[in-house]
Amino acid sequence: MKKLGNFIVKRSKLSLWGFIGLILISTVWGFQAFGGLKAGGYDDPGSDSARVINILRDDFHQSQPEVVIVADFADGADQPASAITGKHLVAELTQIDGVKKVTSYYSLGSPVSLRSDDGKAVYFFADLKDSGAQPDIAGKISKQFTGKYEGAQVYVAGWAAMAHSINGTIASDLAAAESIAIPLTMVLLIFVFGGLIAAGLPMLVGGLAILGSFFFVWLATQFTDISVFSVNLITGLGLGLGIDYALLMVNRFREERKRGTAVSDAVTTTMATAGRTVLFSGLTVAIVLGSMFFFPQYFLKSFAIGGVIVVLLAIAGALIALPALLNILGDRVNKLKVIRGELAPKESGFWGAIARFVMRRPLPILLVTLIGLGGLMSLSNGVVFGQVDDRVLPAKDPTVVASNVIRDRFSAREGSPVDLIVEGASQNDIIDLTIKLSQQAHIVRVQSTAGIAQAGNLDDGYAPAFADYATGKYQHIVAIHNIESRSTEGLTLTKELRKLTQGDVKILVGGSAAGYTDSQLGIEHNLPAAGGWIIAWTLILLFLFTGSVLLPIKAVLLNVVSLGATLGFMTWVFIGGHLKWLIGDFNVTGTIDTSSTVLIAIVAFGLSMDYELFLLSRIKEQHEAGLGTTESVAVGLQRSGRIITAAALVLAFSFVAFITSGVTIMKMLGLGIAFAILLDATIVRALLVPALMRLLGDLNWWAPRWMKAIYKKVGLDH
């Protein structure tokens, strides 16, 4: 780091303007990324359900309808006037650019399952052309037809309509949140950094990291699908890490200048100390976020891509642009002060007193704190995980209103059937399978080449052309159920249907419920690998940073406890339906989103390690200067406590702004990460870390000789 520091000191203007110039040039492509982002990404592309989608598309030239429309007729769906209105509706829907095909209750022979239980509302299905514009097309349909249509009340639902609503809601919510958060964050930064000039430095680092990330996101969209939610993580994390790293670097620079060190030497020393901490903490955060690559869903992979990129660019900005600017500004970084007195860290004060208080009675404080955190963890008992559906949107959203009409008035879920692809089956096999399917709980109708099985009886009374239900290799069976597809009931149904094997006959189960099941299982099966990756690399990096065996283990264990408490808090809020008065209204579904929970846990773990390294770097520095464990911890916490707390407060504020969103998973993301950050920066760092380090004493720095030799050999001990 000293070599890089010396280079930057000698070529400060080149380093600063060269870095800024590269970022600004990248925005030419970066801002094009937004048009390629998608709202989906929750399904496992390598699963059986995904194979069913591919077979239906390639062999049967079929797809699930992207838009589900319900027309409600006051006089009843079977009146001649209603049929005429339905015909007009189909004709107008077909005229919309991007609509491939429209089918309806009337065109499919008026089956009972496509009519509401009260006989007044019926289904229409719109298949859209295969393109990235499907949500926009669904938005046009919703805007044009939602409401009154020739005397009927029309509702528009389906995944494409939901995607359009989510995209639009997030875009408007993000703009509103940032219009509030950014000005208030700037005010906080002015007081945290002590002056107007210094307060602009984290915005420089964070802003450059965010802008540069968009270029790499655009690049990624050329090869893979990227979730629209990744933008929220990039903006929140970019700004937050910019604050963290700038605060750490500026404080150390001020500290060196207070000692009388020349500006150029203060910059190189800052790079060798705080810069080394920034490098290690950033790499730790990036590696932790990279664990989301283990999951098959592109929703989570998108966060891995966006998160790793913005962290690496934040490191680059903090270690190239920021020290160059510090060298150019010198003491002018303290100009336009808003706080009286010295801005450099004090040698004694509140945080040192807290550390000494804790270390005088470490065991009682440790036990009481762990009991409190254990109480929070216990709130997660009985937690049920689920997946995103339309209910993440505000209750008044037209898509949610339409979906609730389907839930309340239709026994069968015709818009989200179970699709079974059968290979190697005779006609008798298909008949047997059709009957078995019709006898399953929650299945109300089965349609195949064998006919229609209704409530357990084979009935050929309604049998339209079955040309689309068989090819040379596969046969297609459609089963209609009466439950919520993306629910625990949908998961149970899928598992039961997958047990219906018949000798050499191969059966693939697809559809919405199967997609939900495979998504849940995809996360569940890959969670151990992701967790192992995080723990292994965290232990390795922290050992290379500290030379200790026990300190990395302690850090991981404390993070696990902190995350457990966060999960309990999130369960209490989003399953219990609490704090609506604070974070706004949301739909209580009895579950919390699995993907969002994984994201919160990984981001919070990474940021917690960020603060862990901030603290350990100063404690280790004092210990290597000859101080004992107690005094090293007290001085280290005094010199880093204000930085950690201030950075955590501002970072938590930037994330908590997301709770203003009308999308529930954005509320979860904002509240969950903010809570985890504040819990870690206060309770964990101020109480648990000093107490444990006091109890461990000299064992904090222990490692076997062979590991000490590795530590010294790689040259990371200074």
Buried (B, 14 or more C-beta within 10 A) or exposed (E): BEEBBBBBBEEBEEBBEBBBEEBEEBBEBBEBBBEBBBBBBBBBBEBBBBBBBEBBEEBBEBBBBBBBBBBBBEEEBBEEEBBEBBEEBBEBBEEBEBBEBBBBBBBBEBBBBBBBEEEBBBBBBBBBEEEEBBBBBBBBBBEBBBEEBBEBBBBBBBBBBBBBBBBBBBEEBBEBBBEEBBEEBBEBBBEBBBBBBBBBBBBBBBBBBBBBBBBBBBBBBEEEBBBBBBBBBBBBBBBBBBBBBBBBBBBBBBBBBEEEBEBBBBBBBBBBBBBBBBBBBBBBBBBBBBBBBBBBBBBBBBBBBBBBBBBBBBBBBBBBBBBBBBBBBBEEBBEEBEEEEEBBBEEEEBBBEBBBBBBEEBEEBBEEBBEEBEEBBEBBEEBEBBBBBBBBBBEEBBBBBBBBBBEEBBBBBBBBBBBBBBEBBEEEBBBBBBBBBBEBEBBBBBBBBBBBBBEEEBEEEBEEEBEEBBBEEBBBBBBBBBBBBBBBBBBBBBBBBBEBEBEEBEBBBBBBBBBBBBBBBBBEEBBEEBBEBBBEBBBEBBBBBBBBBBBBBBBBEBBBBBBBBBBBBBBBBBBEBEBEEEBBBBBBBEBBBBBBBBBBBBBBBBBBBBBBBBBBBBBBBBBEEEBEBBBBBBBBBBBBBBBBBBBBBBBBBBBBBBBBBBBBBBBBBBBBBBBBBBBBBBBBBBBBBBBBBBBBEEEBBBBEEEBBEBBEEEEBBE
